Amino acid sequence: MSALVLFSSAQIARQNAGSLGVLCTKAHYSTDAPRALRTTDLAAMKRGTGGRSSFNGMVATVFGCTGFMGRYVCNKLGKIGTQMILPYRGDHYDAIRLKVTGDLGQVLFQFYHLEDEESIRKAVRHSNVVINLVGRDWETNNFHFNDVHVEGARRLARISREMGVERFIHVSALNASPHPEPLILKEGSKFLKSKYYGELAVRDAFPEATIFRPADIYGQEDRFLRYYAHVWRRQLRWMPLWHKGEKTIKQPVFCSDLAQGIVNAAKDPDSAGKVYQAVGPRRYYLSELVDWFHRVMRKDANMWGYVRYDMRWDPSFMLKVRLTETICPSFKVADLHTERVEREYVTDVVLPSIATLEDLGVTLTKMEDQIPWELRPYRAAQYYDAELDEFEKPAPPNYIGAAARV
């Protein structure tokens, strides 16, 4: 009797399943042909409910992972369940801290050299996304700007293409130009020139590459805020700036916003082949920013004797810059070198015809909300408790426009 009940129940279930299947096809499924699987390898298929302990089907190789932006990009990739292959050069302790950005088995390390094609192939052969964050702020005896920004980028893009990588994301620079306007250097910024030709090299090797052009990036351990906060950048308590910083306009971007834009582009197939300008929501005169930084650090004119002046009439400052380059050829104290001083006074030009991070769904962070936290370690009179309101709250900077494109 029980067997008969089970048999009847099975017949009814099959009939209901068939009728429901027809209804579901009409109500829920597309009339288009089913999408073919890219691979039948179970290891490449999504699993889990999402988050750091899941796998979203994306395997990303992040070149330049040990740099300033690398940690933010890796953290956001790991947060959504991406398996990461992190190539590194030099001491493995520089990369091992990235192990915690993903769950167990999700973060893999690979030693590589930018001129060793075989090591690059090993790093990208299992990936469907490659992100290039490799860059140099100054030239060394081993790597010139052309070696890193042009030939190195071309090599990474070409090998990724040959190995069947689906997406290549390259980080360039805002204001990249074949003929940058010279201010201090006779030929202008070599950095910006090499970044321009690096974009062309990537486009030639990987036409569907996504390119980001960030402005000055600020965040933890950056080279923008710390540059102005360092004592070596000043002349005692005086701050030399080109035209007092009153002819330079900046639109800095928060590091987490840029990292989120890169991750969103990696997930969005429509971003392939596009260029994005990574800038903040507001534009400021450099003079306003530097004055505000010193107010936040309690080192303004009233409390500390801070003075901002025109560096064109102070040859001793450029002498100090040259001296720093000579004494410290590999590591510049306070990131102070002629190339950095040259780029410092280039106004950020944001073209209306090119998309920005907001087009990738990124909610931009205002500097007024983030800078007090970032500059907190550099404040004078640290032994005072800020919560007791013993100091006047620093006035925010005046900005030119919100999300302006010129």
N, C-alpha and C positions, 0 to 999 in steps of 0.2 A: 504493500500500500504506500509506504513511504517512497519507494522507488518510482511509483506512478506519479506521485505528487511532484517529485523532483523533475521528472521528465516533462510534465505539463508546465511546470514553472519555467523550465528552460525554453520550451516552445514559445510561451507568452513573452518571455524576455527578448528572444530573438525577433519576434514580430514587432514589439515596441521599439527595440533598438533600430530596426530598419525604418519604421515610420518616423521616429525622432531624428534619424540621420538625414532623412529627406528634408524635414523641417529645418534642421540646423543648417543644411547646405543653402537653403533659400534665405535664411534669416541672417546668418553670420559669416558665411564664407564668400570670398571674392569670386567673380566669374572668370578672372584671369587664370592662366595656366599656373600650376603650382611652381613655387620657386625651387630650383634645383639646389641641393646641398653643395657647398664648395668643397667639402671633404667628408668622408665617412669615418674619419678618425675620431673616436669618442673623446680623446683628450683635448680636441679643439672645440668641443661643443659646450654651450653654457650649462652651468649647473649651480645649484644653490638659490637662495632667495634674494640675493643681492647683498652688497656690502663687502667688507674687507675679507670675510671668510668664504666668499663665493668666487666663481670664475665667470666672467662676462663674455668669454670667447675671444677677447683681445689679448694678443701677445705683443708687447711693445718693447723695443730696444731703445734706450735713452742714452745717446752719446752726450757727454758733458754732464753726467748725472752728479758728479762730485762737486760741481760749481755752485754758485749762489742760487740760480734758478732750479737746479737739478733736484734739490731736496723737496721743493714745493710741488714740482711736476710729479715726482715719484710718489709723494704722499697722496696726491689727489687721484693718481692712477690706481694706487693700491686700495684706496677707499672705496672704489667702485668694482673691485674684484678683478683687476687686470694683472696678468702674469707679466713680470718685468725681467728683462735681461739687461743688466747694467754693466757696460764696458767701462773699464777704468785703466788709468795709466799711472804708474808710480806706486806709492805705498798703499797696500790694501786697506790700511786703517782709515784712509780717507773715504773709502766706499762702504766699509762694513757697517757704519751707523745707519745706512739706508736699508739694512736687513729688516728693520721693524716697520717699514712702510707697508709691508704686505704680510699675509698669513704664512704659515709654514709651507715651504715649497713654492711659494709664489714669486720669490725674489732670488734671481740667479745672477752670479757675477762672472764676468769674462774679461781676462786681461787682453788689452789691445794696444796698438800703436797706430796713429793716424796715417802713417806711411806704409803700414803692413797690411796689404790687401787680404791676405789669408786670414788674419785675425779678425778683420772686419766681416768677412764672409761667415765666419763661425758665429759672430755675434748677431747676425741678421737672418740666418738661414731658416730659423723657426718662427720668425716674427711676421705679423701682418701690418704692423705700424712701426715706423722708425722716426724718432724725434732727434733732431740735431740741435743741441744747445752749446756746441763747442765754439769757443771764441777767445780772443786775446785782447786785453785792453792796451797792452804795449808790446813791442817787438822784443824778442830775445835772440841770442846767438843761434839757438836751435830752431826757432819758429818765427818767421816774419809774418806780417799780416796776410800776404798773398798765399803763404803756405797753409794757413789755417782757414781763412775766410773764403778763399777762392778754390785752390786746388784740393784742400781737405774736404770742403763741402761738395765739390764736384765728385770726388772719389766716393764719398758716402752715398750720394744720390745715385751714381752710376751702378755701384755694387748692389744697392738695394733694388734697383730696377732689374738687374740681371738675376737676382735671387728670388724674384717674384713677389716682392713686398707690395702690398696693396696701397698703403698710404705713406707718404713721406712729408714730414713737417719740419720746416727750416725756420730758425729764428735769425732775422737780419737786424736792421737798425733803422729807426726813424731818421730822416734827413740823409739817407744814403744817396750819394750822387757821384757821377763820374767827374764832376768839376766842383768840388765844395769851395765855398767862398773862403779865401785865406784871411786870417786875422793876425796870427802870430807866426805861423809857418808859411813859407813862401808859396807852397803848392797846396795849402789847405790840409785838412785832416786825411791822413793815409787810411785811418780806420774806416771812415765813412766811404772813401773811395773803394776800398777792398770789399766792404759790405755790398756795395752796388754791383760790382762784378761777380761777387759770390752769388747773388740772386740770379744773375744771367747764367752762371755755370750750373746752378741747380735746375733751372728751367730747361736748359739744354739737355741735361742728363735724365731728368725726371719731370716731364711736362705737366703732370697732374699734381705736382707738389703744392702744398699749402705753405704760404710764407707769412710770417709775422714780423712787423716792424715796430718794435717797442721804443718808447721814449726812455728817459732816465727812469730806472726801476729802483724803488725804495722798499725797504723791509729789514728784517733781521740780518745783520752782517752784510749790508749792502755796500756799494761804493759810490753812493750819492750822499746820503745823510752823514755817513762817517767821514766822507771827504771834507765836508764843511765843519764837522765837529772836532776834527783832529787839530791839535795845537800846531802841528807843522804846516798846516795850510795857512795859518795866520802869520802875521808879522807882530809877534808878541800879542797884544790885544787888538790889533788893527787887522781889518779884513780887506785885502786888495782884490778888486773886481774890475773887469774891463768896462770902462764908462760907468763905473760904480754899479754895474749890473742893471742899469736902467734902460738899456737898449736890447736886452735879451729876454725872450718870453719862453717859459717852460711849461710843459704839461705832463708832469711825472705820473707814472702808473704804479699801482701797488702790486707787489710780486705775486700775491695770491690771486689777483684778478687776471694777470697774464697766464698763470698756471691753469686757472679754470678755463680760460679761452682756448688754450692748447688742448686740454682734455675734451672740451666740447667739440672742437674741430676734428679730433680723432674719432669721435663717435658719429659725427655728421658726414655722410657721404657727399652731401651737396657742397661742402667746403673745399673739395678737391679742386686744385688749380686756381684758387683764389688768394688774394692778398688782404691781410688785415692790419690795420694800424692800431697798435696797442698803446693807448694814451689814457690819462686820467680824465675825470669829468670836468675839470676846471683848468683855466690857463692863468698863469701868474708871471709877473715880472720877477726876474731872478733876484733883484734887490729886495723885493717884498719877502720872498722865500727865505733868504739868508738872514734878514733881520728877524723874521719870525722864529727861525730855528734858534737864534741866540736868545730871544725872549723866553722860549720854552726851556732852554738850558740855564736860565737865570744868569745869562752873561750878556745882557744888553747894555746900552750906554748908561742907564741910570744906576744899575747895580754892580756893574763890572768894568765899565770904562770902554765898552766896545765901540769901535769906529770903523765905518766902511768908507773906503776911498778909491780913487781911480788908479789902477795899477799901471797905467801907461806912463805915469810920472815917477815910477819907483823901479829903477833898473835892478835894485838889489833883490827884488822878489824873483825875477827870472833868473838871476844868478843863483839863487837858492834852488830853483827848479833844476837847472843844469847840474848843479853840484849833487843833488839827490840822484839824478840819473847816472852820474859817474860813479858815485860811491856804492849805489845799490842797483847794479845792472839787471838783476833777476827779480828782485822784490822791491818795489818802490814804497818808501815810507809814506804813509797817508795817501797812497795812490797818486802822488804828486809827480807829474812828468809833463813834458811839453805837449804831447798828444792829448792828454786829459785837459790841460788848460785850453788848448785850441778848441776842443769839442764843447767845452763848458759854455762858450759864448755863441753857440749856434742856436738860433731861434727854431723852435719846433714848428714845422709846417705840416698841418693836417689837411689832406686833400679831400674835398667833399665827394669826389667820385670813387673813393676807396672805402671799403667797409671798415668798421671798428669792432672792438670787443662786444659792444652792445648788440651788434648784429648776430653775435653768437650766443646771445642770451645771458651775458654776464652783467650783473649789477655792480657798477663801479663804486669803489670805495673813495670817499672824500679824504683829502689829506688832513683836514681839520679833525677828523675822527680818529686818525691813526698815528699821526706824528707825535703827540704827547707821550704815547706809549713807547714808540721807537727811540725817542731821545731821552727817555727817563734815565738810563745809565750815565748820561753825560751831564746831568744837571749839577750845578754848583750847590754847595751847602746841602749835600745829600743826607747829612745827619738830622736835618729837620724833617718832621713828619708833614708831608704835603697835605694830608687830610685835615690838619688843624687850621688850614687857611692862613698860615703865617705870611704867605707871599701873595701878592696880587696876581690874579689869573691873567696869563698873557693874552693880549688882544690877537685875534685871528688875522691872517693876511688878507689884503684886498685882492680880489681876483678879477680878471678882465671879463670873462664870460664863461658860461656853463656849457661844456661839451661843444665848444666853438670849433668850426672848421674853416680854415682860411685858404 
